[in-house]
Amino acid sequence: MSNSSLMEVANKYSSKEEFRVKNPLNYYKAKRKVLLSKMFPKVKPTKVKGIFKLYRRNAIIYIGHTLVDIPEAVKALRETINFERYSYYSIASSADILVMSIYLVNKHRPILNTNVGKERLTFSIPNHKNILGKQFKGALDD
């Protein structure tokens, strides 16, 4: 891209009235910052809703779900539950989240879930892996 075309783009997205700086270097830094922010607007990260599993010593200790944001829910649980890592499934349908969460809790029977039935499941959902999709590893912020 030539300098003239860069100047055309810069003039298109900004005007001299936006800046009242005395130092020319500051003027061009400010102009570049405004230009870049208009050309490449910041994208807010999307919220991830779905089911998550908390692990301690490679054992699932808790299975939970959220309809808001998985990283926020895990961060809140970090204060009350001692776990080493987590994984999650991003699921779009709220109904699928609720049904699969109950199914996984009763299938894996984690020690910290209190909503586990006394009896074992007598059925399985044949396509539950298709509903869950890919399992992602979560990153813990220490």
C-alpha contacts under 8 A as a table, 3 or more apart, distances in Angstrom:
res1	aa1	res2	aa2	distance
1	M	5	S	6.52
1	M	6	L	6.88
2	S	5	S	5.40
2	S	6	L	6.33
3	N	6	L	4.99
3	N	7	M	6.15
4	S	7	M	5.06
4	S	8	E	6.23
5	S	8	E	4.94
5	S	9	V	6.30
6	L	9	V	5.18
6	L	10	A	6.11
7	M	10	A	4.87
7	M	11	N	5.97
8	E	11	N	5.15
8	E	12	K	6.05
9	V	12	K	4.99
9	V	13	Y	6.39
10	A	13	Y	5.44
10	A	14	S	6.10
10	A	31	K	7.86
10	A	32	R	7.82
10	A	35	L	6.26
11	N	14	S	5.32
11	N	15	S	6.27
12	K	15	S	7.79
13	Y	35	L	5.99
13	Y	38	K	7.07
14	S	18	E	7.19
14	S	31	K	7.10
14	S	34	V	7.30
14	S	35	L	6.66
15	S	18	E	5.82
15	S	19	F	7.83
16	K	19	F	5.64
16	K	20	R	7.88
17	E	20	R	7.11
19	F	27	Y	6.75
19	F	30	A	7.58
19	F	31	K	7.66
20	R	27	Y	7.80
21	V	24	P	7.27
21	V	26	N	6.74
21	V	27	Y	5.74
22	K	26	N	7.82
22	K	27	Y	7.49
23	N	26	N	5.37
23	N	27	Y	6.30
24	P	27	Y	4.84
24	P	28	Y	6.31
25	L	28	Y	5.35
25	L	29	K	6.24
26	N	29	K	5.01
26	N	30	A	5.97
27	Y	30	A	5.25
27	Y	31	K	6.05
28	Y	31	K	4.89
28	Y	32	R	5.96
29	K	32	R	5.14
29	K	33	K	6.18
30	A	33	K	5.08
30	A	34	V	6.27
31	K	34	V	5.27
31	K	35	L	6.05
32	R	35	L	5.01
32	R	36	L	6.04
33	K	36	L	5.26
33	K	37	S	6.15
34	V	37	S	5.16
34	V	38	K	6.24
35	L	38	K	5.28
35	L	39	M	6.14
36	L	39	M	5.03
36	L	40	F	5.77
36	L	41	P	7.88
37	S	40	F	5.27
37	S	41	P	5.28
37	S	42	K	7.49
38	K	41	P	5.72
47	K	68	V	6.77
47	K	69	D	5.09
47	K	70	I	7.68
48	V	68	V	7.02
48	V	69	D	4.86
48	V	70	I	5.68
48	V	71	P	7.73
48	V	90	S	6.16
49	K	65	H	7.71
49	K	66	T	5.67
49	K	67	L	4.91
49	K	68	V	5.51
49	K	69	D	5.09
49	K	70	I	5.76
49	K	90	S	5.80
49	K	91	I	6.28
49	K	92	A	7.03
50	G	65	H	5.63
50	G	66	T	5.69
50	G	67	L	6.42
50	G	69	D	7.95
50	G	70	I	6.85
50	G	88	Y	7.12
50	G	89	Y	5.64
50	G	90	S	4.70
50	G	91	I	4.79
50	G	92	A	7.27
50	G	94	S	7.95
50	G	97	I	5.76
51	I	63	I	7.23
51	I	64	G	5.78
51	I	65	H	4.23
51	I	66	T	6.58
51	I	70	I	7.66
51	I	88	Y	5.57
51	I	89	Y	5.29
51	I	90	S	6.83
51	I	91	I	7.47
51	I	97	I	6.49
51	I	101	S	6.40
52	F	63	I	5.79
52	F	64	G	5.41
52	F	65	H	5.97
52	F	70	I	7.13
52	F	86	Y	6.89
52	F	87	S	5.66
52	F	88	Y	4.05
52	F	89	Y	6.33
53	K	60	I	6.42
53	K	61	I	7.57
53	K	62	Y	5.79
53	K	63	I	4.53
53	K	64	G	6.50
53	K	86	Y	5.48
53	K	87	S	5.38
53	K	88	Y	6.13
54	L	60	I	5.79
54	L	61	I	5.78
54	L	62	Y	5.15
54	L	63	I	6.40
54	L	83	F	6.25
54	L	84	E	7.61
54	L	85	R	6.13
54	L	86	Y	4.50
54	L	87	S	6.83
55	Y	58	N	5.73
55	Y	59	A	5.33
55	Y	60	I	4.57
55	Y	61	I	5.53
55	Y	62	Y	7.23
55	Y	83	F	5.63
55	Y	84	E	5.90
55	Y	85	R	5.41
55	Y	86	Y	5.79
56	R	59	A	5.43
56	R	60	I	6.63
56	R	61	I	6.48
56	R	82	N	7.75
56	R	83	F	5.04
56	R	84	E	5.28
56	R	85	R	7.06
57	R	84	E	7.38
60	I	63	I	7.43
60	I	108	H	7.68
60	I	110	P	5.80
61	I	83	F	7.97
61	I	110	P	4.67
61	I	111	I	5.33
61	I	112	L	5.73
61	I	113	N	7.71
62	Y	110	P	5.24
62	Y	111	I	6.76
62	Y	112	L	5.35
62	Y	113	N	5.74
63	I	101	S	7.27
63	I	104	L	7.44
63	I	105	V	6.10
63	I	110	P	6.93
63	I	113	N	6.94
64	G	101	S	6.69
65	H	70	I	7.69
65	H	97	I	6.88
65	H	98	L	7.44
65	H	101	S	6.36
66	T	69	D	6.32
66	T	70	I	6.20
66	T	73	A	7.02
67	L	94	S	6.79
69	D	72	E	5.52
69	D	73	A	6.33
70	I	73	A	5.09
70	I	74	V	6.10
70	I	88	Y	7.74
71	P	74	V	5.16
71	P	75	K	6.03
71	P	138	G	7.77
72	E	75	K	5.06
72	E	76	A	6.27
73	A	76	A	5.18
73	A	77	L	6.32
74	V	77	L	5.03
74	V	78	R	6.11
75	K	78	R	5.10
75	K	79	E	7.38
76	A	79	E	6.02
76	A	80	T	7.75
77	L	80	T	5.38
77	L	81	I	5.75
78	R	81	I	5.41
78	R	82	N	6.55
78	R	83	F	7.37
79	E	82	N	7.75
83	F	86	Y	7.85
85	R	138	G	7.08
85	R	139	A	7.52
85	R	140	L	6.92
86	Y	137	K	6.33
86	Y	138	G	5.37
86	Y	139	A	7.59
87	S	135	Q	6.60
87	S	136	F	5.47
87	S	137	K	4.38
87	S	138	G	5.15
88	Y	135	Q	5.68
88	Y	136	F	5.30
88	Y	137	K	6.50
88	Y	138	G	6.86
89	Y	132	L	5.99
89	Y	133	G	6.83
89	Y	134	K	6.45
89	Y	135	Q	5.10
89	Y	136	F	6.29
90	S	132	L	7.46
90	S	133	G	7.72
90	S	134	K	7.92
90	S	135	Q	7.91
91	I	94	S	7.61
91	I	96	D	7.30
91	I	97	I	6.43
91	I	131	I	7.80
91	I	132	L	6.66
91	I	133	G	7.88
92	A	96	D	7.94
92	A	97	I	7.95
93	S	96	D	5.24
93	S	97	I	6.35
94	S	97	I	5.02
94	S	98	L	6.38
95	A	98	L	5.32
95	A	99	V	6.28
96	D	99	V	5.27
96	D	100	M	5.81
96	D	131	I	7.48
97	I	100	M	5.36
97	I	101	S	5.85
98	L	101	S	5.22
98	L	102	I	6.43
99	V	102	I	5.43
99	V	103	Y	6.23
100	M	103	Y	4.87
100	M	104	L	5.96
100	M	128	H	7.56
100	M	132	L	7.88
101	S	104	L	5.27
101	S	105	V	6.14
102	I	105	V	5.25
102	I	106	N	6.28
103	Y	106	N	5.35
103	Y	107	K	6.04
104	L	107	K	4.89
104	L	108	H	5.91
104	L	109	R	7.80
105	V	108	H	5.51
105	V	109	R	5.30
105	V	110	P	6.65
105	V	113	N	7.23
105	V	115	N	7.82
105	V	116	V	6.46
106	N	109	R	5.19
106	N	116	V	5.54
106	N	117	G	6.74
106	N	120	R	7.13
106	N	121	L	6.67
107	K	120	R	7.60
107	K	121	L	6.68
109	R	113	N	7.31
109	R	116	V	6.33
110	P	113	N	5.68
111	I	114	T	7.89
113	N	116	V	6.37
117	G	120	R	7.21
121	L	124	S	7.42
125	I	128	H	5.38
126	P	129	K	7.94
127	N	130	N	5.31
127	N	131	I	6.62
128	H	131	I	5.05
128	H	132	L	6.16
129	K	132	L	5.08
129	K	133	G	5.92
130	N	133	G	5.26
132	L	135	Q	7.62
